[in-house]
Amino acid sequence: MPNGAPQQLPVGPPADVLIVVLPGVPGGRPSLLCYPRRRGDTKIFFTRQGNTPTPGLGRQVMWSVSGLLPGHMLTLREKAGSPDCGLFPNQPYTINHGQPYLPSGSPMKDSRHGRDSTWAYEIILSGPGGVLASLDPDVEIKDDP
């Protein structure tokens, strides 16, 4: 290492989650599409203090949004009754029109969380008139190593 600088291990790309707001039929409500959505498809990694992270593993989620109209807002929040709560302390997250993406930041695990945790969350579309649509995907957070 030149000048004795510590080596920075490369962090992998975030786990991408695409959220699409689909317009409703005339007079109908919009709906949401989220990909990936199936259990186990969205994974990120967490390294506990004292361990060495594996290079190249994703450490956060990146939500990308399409179709959000002016006056509408997406809220991403922990699902009530989730067994693995408190993994993302900065939530609820909000996404407004003109905001194409939002990173989750790194998860925070403590002694309450096992090696593999699942963060169950809700995506709520709201606008004039209240809640317009919702989905309930999840993120798996795996200990590394």
Phi and psi in radians as a Rosetta constraint file:
Dihedral C 1 N 2 CA 2 C 2 CIRCULARHARMONIC -1.170 0.35
Dihedral N 2 CA 2 C 2 N 3 CIRCULARHARMONIC 2.392 0.35
Dihedral C 2 N 3 CA 3 C 3 CIRCULARHARMONIC 0.997 0.35
Dihedral N 3 CA 3 C 3 N 4 CIRCULARHARMONIC 0.310 0.35
Dihedral C 3 N 4 CA 4 C 4 CIRCULARHARMONIC 1.200 0.35
Dihedral N 4 CA 4 C 4 N 5 CIRCULARHARMONIC 0.327 0.35
Dihedral C 4 N 5 CA 5 C 5 CIRCULARHARMONIC -1.199 0.35
Dihedral N 5 CA 5 C 5 N 6 CIRCULARHARMONIC 2.435 0.35
Dihedral C 5 N 6 CA 6 C 6 CIRCULARHARMONIC -1.170 0.35
Dihedral N 6 CA 6 C 6 N 7 CIRCULARHARMONIC 2.571 0.35
Dihedral C 6 N 7 CA 7 C 7 CIRCULARHARMONIC -1.345 0.35
Dihedral N 7 CA 7 C 7 N 8 CIRCULARHARMONIC 2.268 0.35
Dihedral C 7 N 8 CA 8 C 8 CIRCULARHARMONIC -1.621 0.35
Dihedral N 8 CA 8 C 8 N 9 CIRCULARHARMONIC 2.101 0.35
Dihedral C 8 N 9 CA 9 C 9 CIRCULARHARMONIC -1.379 0.35
Dihedral N 9 CA 9 C 9 N 10 CIRCULARHARMONIC 2.404 0.35
Dihedral C 9 N 10 CA 10 C 10 CIRCULARHARMONIC -1.198 0.35
Dihedral N 10 CA 10 C 10 N 11 CIRCULARHARMONIC 2.325 0.35
Dihedral C 10 N 11 CA 11 C 11 CIRCULARHARMONIC -1.584 0.35
Dihedral N 11 CA 11 C 11 N 12 CIRCULARHARMONIC 2.456 0.35
Dihedral C 11 N 12 CA 12 C 12 CIRCULARHARMONIC -1.321 0.35
Dihedral N 12 CA 12 C 12 N 13 CIRCULARHARMONIC 3.015 0.35
Dihedral C 12 N 13 CA 13 C 13 CIRCULARHARMONIC -1.169 0.35
Dihedral N 13 CA 13 C 13 N 14 CIRCULARHARMONIC 2.683 0.35
Dihedral C 13 N 14 CA 14 C 14 CIRCULARHARMONIC -1.192 0.35
Dihedral N 14 CA 14 C 14 N 15 CIRCULARHARMONIC 2.838 0.35
Dihedral C 14 N 15 CA 15 C 15 CIRCULARHARMONIC -1.368 0.35
Dihedral N 15 CA 15 C 15 N 16 CIRCULARHARMONIC 2.014 0.35
Dihedral C 15 N 16 CA 16 C 16 CIRCULARHARMONIC -1.430 0.35
Dihedral N 16 CA 16 C 16 N 17 CIRCULARHARMONIC 2.301 0.35
Dihedral C 16 N 17 CA 17 C 17 CIRCULARHARMONIC -2.212 0.35
Dihedral N 17 CA 17 C 17 N 18 CIRCULARHARMONIC 2.116 0.35
Dihedral C 17 N 18 CA 18 C 18 CIRCULARHARMONIC -1.669 0.35
Dihedral N 18 CA 18 C 18 N 19 CIRCULARHARMONIC 2.235 0.35
Dihedral C 18 N 19 CA 19 C 19 CIRCULARHARMONIC -2.042 0.35
Dihedral N 19 CA 19 C 19 N 20 CIRCULARHARMONIC 2.156 0.35
Dihedral C 19 N 20 CA 20 C 20 CIRCULARHARMONIC -2.056 0.35
Dihedral N 20 CA 20 C 20 N 21 CIRCULARHARMONIC 2.244 0.35
Dihedral C 20 N 21 CA 21 C 21 CIRCULARHARMONIC -1.627 0.35
Dihedral N 21 CA 21 C 21 N 22 CIRCULARHARMONIC 2.020 0.35
Dihedral C 21 N 22 CA 22 C 22 CIRCULARHARMONIC -1.665 0.35
Dihedral N 22 CA 22 C 22 N 23 CIRCULARHARMONIC 2.293 0.35
Dihedral C 22 N 23 CA 23 C 23 CIRCULARHARMONIC -1.180 0.35
Dihedral N 23 CA 23 C 23 N 24 CIRCULARHARMONIC 2.538 0.35
Dihedral C 23 N 24 CA 24 C 24 CIRCULARHARMONIC -1.343 0.35
Dihedral N 24 CA 24 C 24 N 25 CIRCULARHARMONIC 2.881 0.35
Dihedral C 24 N 25 CA 25 C 25 CIRCULARHARMONIC -1.130 0.35
Dihedral N 25 CA 25 C 25 N 26 CIRCULARHARMONIC 2.749 0.35
Dihedral C 25 N 26 CA 26 C 26 CIRCULARHARMONIC -0.863 0.35
Dihedral N 26 CA 26 C 26 N 27 CIRCULARHARMONIC 2.178 0.35
Dihedral C 26 N 27 CA 27 C 27 CIRCULARHARMONIC 1.481 0.35
Dihedral N 27 CA 27 C 27 N 28 CIRCULARHARMONIC -0.099 0.35
Dihedral C 27 N 28 CA 28 C 28 CIRCULARHARMONIC -1.791 0.35
Dihedral N 28 CA 28 C 28 N 29 CIRCULARHARMONIC 3.057 0.35
Dihedral C 28 N 29 CA 29 C 29 CIRCULARHARMONIC -1.562 0.35
Dihedral N 29 CA 29 C 29 N 30 CIRCULARHARMONIC 2.660 0.35
Dihedral C 29 N 30 CA 30 C 30 CIRCULARHARMONIC -1.237 0.35
Dihedral N 30 CA 30 C 30 N 31 CIRCULARHARMONIC 2.912 0.35
Dihedral C 30 N 31 CA 31 C 31 CIRCULARHARMONIC -2.313 0.35
Dihedral N 31 CA 31 C 31 N 32 CIRCULARHARMONIC 2.995 0.35
Dihedral C 31 N 32 CA 32 C 32 CIRCULARHARMONIC -2.072 0.35
Dihedral N 32 CA 32 C 32 N 33 CIRCULARHARMONIC 2.527 0.35
Dihedral C 32 N 33 CA 33 C 33 CIRCULARHARMONIC -2.200 0.35
Dihedral N 33 CA 33 C 33 N 34 CIRCULARHARMONIC 2.376 0.35
Dihedral C 33 N 34 CA 34 C 34 CIRCULARHARMONIC -2.321 0.35
Dihedral N 34 CA 34 C 34 N 35 CIRCULARHARMONIC 2.259 0.35
Dihedral C 34 N 35 CA 35 C 35 CIRCULARHARMONIC -2.385 0.35
Dihedral N 35 CA 35 C 35 N 36 CIRCULARHARMONIC 2.288 0.35
Dihedral C 35 N 36 CA 36 C 36 CIRCULARHARMONIC -1.330 0.35
Dihedral N 36 CA 36 C 36 N 37 CIRCULARHARMONIC 2.770 0.35
Dihedral C 36 N 37 CA 37 C 37 CIRCULARHARMONIC -2.233 0.35
Dihedral N 37 CA 37 C 37 N 38 CIRCULARHARMONIC -0.445 0.35
Dihedral C 37 N 38 CA 38 C 38 CIRCULARHARMONIC -1.151 0.35
Dihedral N 38 CA 38 C 38 N 39 CIRCULARHARMONIC 2.593 0.35
Dihedral C 38 N 39 CA 39 C 39 CIRCULARHARMONIC -0.982 0.35
Dihedral N 39 CA 39 C 39 N 40 CIRCULARHARMONIC 2.256 0.35
Dihedral C 39 N 40 CA 40 C 40 CIRCULARHARMONIC 1.607 0.35
Dihedral N 40 CA 40 C 40 N 41 CIRCULARHARMONIC -0.149 0.35
Dihedral C 40 N 41 CA 41 C 41 CIRCULARHARMONIC -1.406 0.35
Dihedral N 41 CA 41 C 41 N 42 CIRCULARHARMONIC -0.436 0.35
Dihedral C 41 N 42 CA 42 C 42 CIRCULARHARMONIC -1.883 0.35
Dihedral N 42 CA 42 C 42 N 43 CIRCULARHARMONIC 1.974 0.35
Dihedral C 42 N 43 CA 43 C 43 CIRCULARHARMONIC -2.235 0.35
Dihedral N 43 CA 43 C 43 N 44 CIRCULARHARMONIC 2.421 0.35
Dihedral C 43 N 44 CA 44 C 44 CIRCULARHARMONIC -2.327 0.35
Dihedral N 44 CA 44 C 44 N 45 CIRCULARHARMONIC 3.025 0.35
Dihedral C 44 N 45 CA 45 C 45 CIRCULARHARMONIC -2.207 0.35
Dihedral N 45 CA 45 C 45 N 46 CIRCULARHARMONIC 2.681 0.35
Dihedral C 45 N 46 CA 46 C 46 CIRCULARHARMONIC -2.374 0.35
Dihedral N 46 CA 46 C 46 N 47 CIRCULARHARMONIC 2.332 0.35
Dihedral C 46 N 47 CA 47 C 47 CIRCULARHARMONIC -1.987 0.35
Dihedral N 47 CA 47 C 47 N 48 CIRCULARHARMONIC 2.104 0.35
Dihedral C 47 N 48 CA 48 C 48 CIRCULARHARMONIC -1.257 0.35
Dihedral N 48 CA 48 C 48 N 49 CIRCULARHARMONIC 2.672 0.35
Dihedral C 48 N 49 CA 49 C 49 CIRCULARHARMONIC -0.950 0.35
Dihedral N 49 CA 49 C 49 N 50 CIRCULARHARMONIC 2.362 0.35
Dihedral C 49 N 50 CA 50 C 50 CIRCULARHARMONIC 1.684 0.35
Dihedral N 50 CA 50 C 50 N 51 CIRCULARHARMONIC -0.271 0.35
Dihedral C 50 N 51 CA 51 C 51 CIRCULARHARMONIC -1.726 0.35
Dihedral N 51 CA 51 C 51 N 52 CIRCULARHARMONIC 2.760 0.35
Dihedral C 51 N 52 CA 52 C 52 CIRCULARHARMONIC -1.712 0.35
Dihedral N 52 CA 52 C 52 N 53 CIRCULARHARMONIC 2.170 0.35
Dihedral C 52 N 53 CA 53 C 53 CIRCULARHARMONIC -1.200 0.35
Dihedral N 53 CA 53 C 53 N 54 CIRCULARHARMONIC 2.547 0.35
Dihedral C 53 N 54 CA 54 C 54 CIRCULARHARMONIC -1.340 0.35
Dihedral N 54 CA 54 C 54 N 55 CIRCULARHARMONIC 2.189 0.35
Dihedral C 54 N 55 CA 55 C 55 CIRCULARHARMONIC -1.057 0.35
Dihedral N 55 CA 55 C 55 N 56 CIRCULARHARMONIC 2.516 0.35
Dihedral C 55 N 56 CA 56 C 56 CIRCULARHARMONIC 1.576 0.35
Dihedral N 56 CA 56 C 56 N 57 CIRCULARHARMONIC -0.095 0.35
Dihedral C 56 N 57 CA 57 C 57 CIRCULARHARMONIC -1.529 0.35
Dihedral N 57 CA 57 C 57 N 58 CIRCULARHARMONIC 2.427 0.35
Dihedral C 57 N 58 CA 58 C 58 CIRCULARHARMONIC -1.219 0.35
Dihedral N 58 CA 58 C 58 N 59 CIRCULARHARMONIC 2.424 0.35
Dihedral C 58 N 59 CA 59 C 59 CIRCULARHARMONIC -2.054 0.35
Dihedral N 59 CA 59 C 59 N 60 CIRCULARHARMONIC 0.060 0.35
Dihedral C 59 N 60 CA 60 C 60 CIRCULARHARMONIC -2.718 0.35
Dihedral N 60 CA 60 C 60 N 61 CIRCULARHARMONIC 2.935 0.35
Dihedral C 60 N 61 CA 61 C 61 CIRCULARHARMONIC -1.747 0.35
Dihedral N 61 CA 61 C 61 N 62 CIRCULARHARMONIC 2.498 0.35
Dihedral C 61 N 62 CA 62 C 62 CIRCULARHARMONIC -2.095 0.35
Dihedral N 62 CA 62 C 62 N 63 CIRCULARHARMONIC 1.923 0.35
Dihedral C 62 N 63 CA 63 C 63 CIRCULARHARMONIC -1.519 0.35
Dihedral N 63 CA 63 C 63 N 64 CIRCULARHARMONIC 2.196 0.35
Dihedral C 63 N 64 CA 64 C 64 CIRCULARHARMONIC -1.944 0.35
Dihedral N 64 CA 64 C 64 N 65 CIRCULARHARMONIC 2.308 0.35
Dihedral C 64 N 65 CA 65 C 65 CIRCULARHARMONIC -2.076 0.35
Dihedral N 65 CA 65 C 65 N 66 CIRCULARHARMONIC 2.426 0.35
Dihedral C 65 N 66 CA 66 C 66 CIRCULARHARMONIC -2.370 0.35
Dihedral N 66 CA 66 C 66 N 67 CIRCULARHARMONIC 2.465 0.35
Dihedral C 66 N 67 CA 67 C 67 CIRCULARHARMONIC 1.510 0.35
Dihedral N 67 CA 67 C 67 N 68 CIRCULARHARMONIC 0.122 0.35
Dihedral C 67 N 68 CA 68 C 68 CIRCULARHARMONIC -1.320 0.35
Dihedral N 68 CA 68 C 68 N 69 CIRCULARHARMONIC 2.176 0.35
Dihedral C 68 N 69 CA 69 C 69 CIRCULARHARMONIC -1.564 0.35
Dihedral N 69 CA 69 C 69 N 70 CIRCULARHARMONIC 2.734 0.35
Dihedral C 69 N 70 CA 70 C 70 CIRCULARHARMONIC -0.994 0.35
Dihedral N 70 CA 70 C 70 N 71 CIRCULARHARMONIC 2.415 0.35
Dihedral C 70 N 71 CA 71 C 71 CIRCULARHARMONIC 1.553 0.35
Dihedral N 71 CA 71 C 71 N 72 CIRCULARHARMONIC -0.164 0.35
Dihedral C 71 N 72 CA 72 C 72 CIRCULARHARMONIC -1.809 0.35
Dihedral N 72 CA 72 C 72 N 73 CIRCULARHARMONIC 2.724 0.35
Dihedral C 72 N 73 CA 73 C 73 CIRCULARHARMONIC -2.525 0.35
Dihedral N 73 CA 73 C 73 N 74 CIRCULARHARMONIC 2.492 0.35
Dihedral C 73 N 74 CA 74 C 74 CIRCULARHARMONIC -1.790 0.35
Dihedral N 74 CA 74 C 74 N 75 CIRCULARHARMONIC 2.377 0.35
Dihedral C 74 N 75 CA 75 C 75 CIRCULARHARMONIC -2.080 0.35
Dihedral N 75 CA 75 C 75 N 76 CIRCULARHARMONIC 2.258 0.35
Dihedral C 75 N 76 CA 76 C 76 CIRCULARHARMONIC -1.993 0.35
Dihedral N 76 CA 76 C 76 N 77 CIRCULARHARMONIC 2.066 0.35
Dihedral C 76 N 77 CA 77 C 77 CIRCULARHARMONIC -2.519 0.35
Dihedral N 77 CA 77 C 77 N 78 CIRCULARHARMONIC 2.735 0.35
Dihedral C 77 N 78 CA 78 C 78 CIRCULARHARMONIC -1.001 0.35
Dihedral N 78 CA 78 C 78 N 79 CIRCULARHARMONIC 2.360 0.35
Dihedral C 78 N 79 CA 79 C 79 CIRCULARHARMONIC -1.288 0.35
Dihedral N 79 CA 79 C 79 N 80 CIRCULARHARMONIC 2.327 0.35
Dihedral C 79 N 80 CA 80 C 80 CIRCULARHARMONIC -1.007 0.35
Dihedral N 80 CA 80 C 80 N 81 CIRCULARHARMONIC 2.363 0.35
Dihedral C 80 N 81 CA 81 C 81 CIRCULARHARMONIC 1.426 0.35
Dihedral N 81 CA 81 C 81 N 82 CIRCULARHARMONIC 0.129 0.35
Dihedral C 81 N 82 CA 82 C 82 CIRCULARHARMONIC -1.089 0.35
Dihedral N 82 CA 82 C 82 N 83 CIRCULARHARMONIC 2.282 0.35
Dihedral C 82 N 83 CA 83 C 83 CIRCULARHARMONIC -1.162 0.35
Dihedral N 83 CA 83 C 83 N 84 CIRCULARHARMONIC -0.504 0.35
Dihedral C 83 N 84 CA 84 C 84 CIRCULARHARMONIC -1.903 0.35
Dihedral N 84 CA 84 C 84 N 85 CIRCULARHARMONIC 1.372 0.35
Dihedral C 84 N 85 CA 85 C 85 CIRCULARHARMONIC -1.641 0.35
Dihedral N 85 CA 85 C 85 N 86 CIRCULARHARMONIC 2.823 0.35
Dihedral C 85 N 86 CA 86 C 86 CIRCULARHARMONIC 1.392 0.35
Dihedral N 86 CA 86 C 86 N 87 CIRCULARHARMONIC 0.255 0.35
Dihedral C 86 N 87 CA 87 C 87 CIRCULARHARMONIC -1.335 0.35
Dihedral N 87 CA 87 C 87 N 88 CIRCULARHARMONIC -0.476 0.35
Dihedral C 87 N 88 CA 88 C 88 CIRCULARHARMONIC -2.148 0.35
Dihedral N 88 CA 88 C 88 N 89 CIRCULARHARMONIC 1.718 0.35
Dihedral C 88 N 89 CA 89 C 89 CIRCULARHARMONIC -1.253 0.35
Dihedral N 89 CA 89 C 89 N 90 CIRCULARHARMONIC -0.247 0.35
Dihedral C 89 N 90 CA 90 C 90 CIRCULARHARMONIC -1.571 0.35
Dihedral N 90 CA 90 C 90 N 91 CIRCULARHARMONIC 0.123 0.35
Dihedral C 90 N 91 CA 91 C 91 CIRCULARHARMONIC -1.626 0.35
Dihedral N 91 CA 91 C 91 N 92 CIRCULARHARMONIC 2.750 0.35
Dihedral C 91 N 92 CA 92 C 92 CIRCULARHARMONIC -1.350 0.35
Dihedral N 92 CA 92 C 92 N 93 CIRCULARHARMONIC 2.615 0.35
Dihedral C 92 N 93 CA 93 C 93 CIRCULARHARMONIC -1.670 0.35
Dihedral N 93 CA 93 C 93 N 94 CIRCULARHARMONIC 2.557 0.35
Dihedral C 93 N 94 CA 94 C 94 CIRCULARHARMONIC -2.227 0.35
Dihedral N 94 CA 94 C 94 N 95 CIRCULARHARMONIC 2.494 0.35
Dihedral C 94 N 95 CA 95 C 95 CIRCULARHARMONIC -2.260 0.35
Dihedral N 95 CA 95 C 95 N 96 CIRCULARHARMONIC 2.221 0.35
Dihedral C 95 N 96 CA 96 C 96 CIRCULARHARMONIC -1.946 0.35
Dihedral N 96 CA 96 C 96 N 97 CIRCULARHARMONIC 2.922 0.35
Dihedral C 96 N 97 CA 97 C 97 CIRCULARHARMONIC -0.931 0.35
Dihedral N 97 CA 97 C 97 N 98 CIRCULARHARMONIC 2.413 0.35
Dihedral C 97 N 98 CA 98 C 98 CIRCULARHARMONIC 1.523 0.35
Dihedral N 98 CA 98 C 98 N 99 CIRCULARHARMONIC -0.027 0.35
Dihedral C 98 N 99 CA 99 C 99 CIRCULARHARMONIC -1.852 0.35
Dihedral N 99 CA 99 C 99 N 100 CIRCULARHARMONIC 1.742 0.35
Dihedral C 99 N 100 CA 100 C 100 CIRCULARHARMONIC -1.331 0.35
Dihedral N 100 CA 100 C 100 N 101 CIRCULARHARMONIC -0.334 0.35
Dihedral C 100 N 101 CA 101 C 101 CIRCULARHARMONIC -2.711 0.35
Dihedral N 101 CA 101 C 101 N 102 CIRCULARHARMONIC 2.827 0.35
Dihedral C 101 N 102 CA 102 C 102 CIRCULARHARMONIC -2.628 0.35
Dihedral N 102 CA 102 C 102 N 103 CIRCULARHARMONIC 2.138 0.35
Dihedral C 102 N 103 CA 103 C 103 CIRCULARHARMONIC -1.469 0.35
Dihedral N 103 CA 103 C 103 N 104 CIRCULARHARMONIC 2.565 0.35
Dihedral C 103 N 104 CA 104 C 104 CIRCULARHARMONIC -1.355 0.35
Dihedral N 104 CA 104 C 104 N 105 CIRCULARHARMONIC -0.465 0.35
Dihedral C 104 N 105 CA 105 C 105 CIRCULARHARMONIC 1.434 0.35
Dihedral N 105 CA 105 C 105 N 106 CIRCULARHARMONIC 3.042 0.35
Dihedral C 105 N 106 CA 106 C 106 CIRCULARHARMONIC -1.361 0.35
Dihedral N 106 CA 106 C 106 N 107 CIRCULARHARMONIC 2.502 0.35
Dihedral C 106 N 107 CA 107 C 107 CIRCULARHARMONIC -1.254 0.35
Dihedral N 107 CA 107 C 107 N 108 CIRCULARHARMONIC 2.816 0.35
Dihedral C 107 N 108 CA 108 C 108 CIRCULARHARMONIC -2.143 0.35
Dihedral N 108 CA 108 C 108 N 109 CIRCULARHARMONIC 1.995 0.35
Dihedral C 108 N 109 CA 109 C 109 CIRCULARHARMONIC -1.874 0.35
Dihedral N 109 CA 109 C 109 N 110 CIRCULARHARMONIC 2.609 0.35
Dihedral C 109 N 110 CA 110 C 110 CIRCULARHARMONIC -2.421 0.35
Dihedral N 110 CA 110 C 110 N 111 CIRCULARHARMONIC -2.898 0.35
Dihedral C 110 N 111 CA 111 C 111 CIRCULARHARMONIC -1.111 0.35
Dihedral N 111 CA 111 C 111 N 112 CIRCULARHARMONIC -0.309 0.35
Dihedral C 111 N 112 CA 112 C 112 CIRCULARHARMONIC -1.284 0.35
Dihedral N 112 CA 112 C 112 N 113 CIRCULARHARMONIC -0.347 0.35
Dihedral C 112 N 113 CA 113 C 113 CIRCULARHARMONIC -1.813 0.35
Dihedral N 113 CA 113 C 113 N 114 CIRCULARHARMONIC 2.349 0.35
Dihedral C 113 N 114 CA 114 C 114 CIRCULARHARMONIC -1.381 0.35
Dihedral N 114 CA 114 C 114 N 115 CIRCULARHARMONIC -3.027 0.35
Dihedral C 114 N 115 CA 115 C 115 CIRCULARHARMONIC -1.044 0.35
Dihedral N 115 CA 115 C 115 N 116 CIRCULARHARMONIC -0.737 0.35
Dihedral C 115 N 116 CA 116 C 116 CIRCULARHARMONIC -2.034 0.35
Dihedral N 116 CA 116 C 116 N 117 CIRCULARHARMONIC 2.141 0.35
Dihedral C 116 N 117 CA 117 C 117 CIRCULARHARMONIC -2.142 0.35
Dihedral N 117 CA 117 C 117 N 118 CIRCULARHARMONIC 2.707 0.35
Dihedral C 117 N 118 CA 118 C 118 CIRCULARHARMONIC -2.149 0.35
Dihedral N 118 CA 118 C 118 N 119 CIRCULARHARMONIC 2.120 0.35
Dihedral C 118 N 119 CA 119 C 119 CIRCULARHARMONIC -1.675 0.35
Dihedral N 119 CA 119 C 119 N 120 CIRCULARHARMONIC 1.848 0.35
Dihedral C 119 N 120 CA 120 C 120 CIRCULARHARMONIC -1.540 0.35
Dihedral N 120 CA 120 C 120 N 121 CIRCULARHARMONIC 2.251 0.35
Dihedral C 120 N 121 CA 121 C 121 CIRCULARHARMONIC -2.396 0.35
Dihedral N 121 CA 121 C 121 N 122 CIRCULARHARMONIC 2.909 0.35
Dihedral C 121 N 122 CA 122 C 122 CIRCULARHARMONIC -2.008 0.35
Dihedral N 122 CA 122 C 122 N 123 CIRCULARHARMONIC 2.477 0.35
Dihedral C 122 N 123 CA 123 C 123 CIRCULARHARMONIC -1.902 0.35
Dihedral N 123 CA 123 C 123 N 124 CIRCULARHARMONIC 2.068 0.35
Dihedral C 123 N 124 CA 124 C 124 CIRCULARHARMONIC -2.080 0.35
Dihedral N 124 CA 124 C 124 N 125 CIRCULARHARMONIC 2.160 0.35
Dihedral C 124 N 125 CA 125 C 125 CIRCULARHARMONIC -1.682 0.35
Dihedral N 125 CA 125 C 125 N 126 CIRCULARHARMONIC 2.141 0.35
Dihedral C 125 N 126 CA 126 C 126 CIRCULARHARMONIC -2.233 0.35
Dihedral N 126 CA 126 C 126 N 127 CIRCULARHARMONIC 2.763 0.35
Dihedral C 126 N 127 CA 127 C 127 CIRCULARHARMONIC -2.944 0.35
Dihedral N 127 CA 127 C 127 N 128 CIRCULARHARMONIC -2.828 0.35
Dihedral C 127 N 128 CA 128 C 128 CIRCULARHARMONIC -0.971 0.35
Dihedral N 128 CA 128 C 128 N 129 CIRCULARHARMONIC 2.210 0.35
Dihedral C 128 N 129 CA 129 C 129 CIRCULARHARMONIC 1.707 0.35
Dihedral N 129 CA 129 C 129 N 130 CIRCULARHARMONIC -0.017 0.35
Dihedral C 129 N 130 CA 130 C 130 CIRCULARHARMONIC 1.796 0.35
Dihedral N 130 CA 130 C 130 N 131 CIRCULARHARMONIC -2.541 0.35
Dihedral C 130 N 131 CA 131 C 131 CIRCULARHARMONIC -1.317 0.35
Dihedral N 131 CA 131 C 131 N 132 CIRCULARHARMONIC 2.236 0.35
Dihedral C 131 N 132 CA 132 C 132 CIRCULARHARMONIC -1.819 0.35
Dihedral N 132 CA 132 C 132 N 133 CIRCULARHARMONIC -0.545 0.35
Dihedral C 132 N 133 CA 133 C 133 CIRCULARHARMONIC -2.898 0.35
Dihedral N 133 CA 133 C 133 N 134 CIRCULARHARMONIC 2.795 0.35
Dihedral C 133 N 134 CA 134 C 134 CIRCULARHARMONIC -2.704 0.35
Dihedral N 134 CA 134 C 134 N 135 CIRCULARHARMONIC 2.757 0.35
Dihedral C 134 N 135 CA 135 C 135 CIRCULARHARMONIC -2.440 0.35
Dihedral N 135 CA 135 C 135 N 136 CIRCULARHARMONIC 2.834 0.35
Dihedral C 135 N 136 CA 136 C 136 CIRCULARHARMONIC -2.363 0.35
Dihedral N 136 CA 136 C 136 N 137 CIRCULARHARMONIC 1.330 0.35
Dihedral C 136 N 137 CA 137 C 137 CIRCULARHARMONIC -1.439 0.35
Dihedral N 137 CA 137 C 137 N 138 CIRCULARHARMONIC -3.033 0.35
Dihedral C 137 N 138 CA 138 C 138 CIRCULARHARMONIC -2.586 0.35
Dihedral N 138 CA 138 C 138 N 139 CIRCULARHARMONIC 2.915 0.35
Dihedral C 138 N 139 CA 139 C 139 CIRCULARHARMONIC -2.227 0.35
Dihedral N 139 CA 139 C 139 N 140 CIRCULARHARMONIC 2.237 0.35
Dihedral C 139 N 140 CA 140 C 140 CIRCULARHARMONIC -1.567 0.35
Dihedral N 140 CA 140 C 140 N 141 CIRCULARHARMONIC 2.325 0.35
Dihedral C 140 N 141 CA 141 C 141 CIRCULARHARMONIC -2.077 0.35
Dihedral N 141 CA 141 C 141 N 142 CIRCULARHARMONIC 1.945 0.35
Dihedral C 141 N 142 CA 142 C 142 CIRCULARHARMONIC -1.789 0.35
Dihedral N 142 CA 142 C 142 N 143 CIRCULARHARMONIC 2.434 0.35
Dihedral C 142 N 143 CA 143 C 143 CIRCULARHARMONIC -1.234 0.35
Dihedral N 143 CA 143 C 143 N 144 CIRCULARHARMONIC 2.450 0.35
Dihedral C 143 N 144 CA 144 C 144 CIRCULARHARMONIC -2.308 0.35
Dihedral N 144 CA 144 C 144 N 145 CIRCULARHARMONIC 2.156 0.35
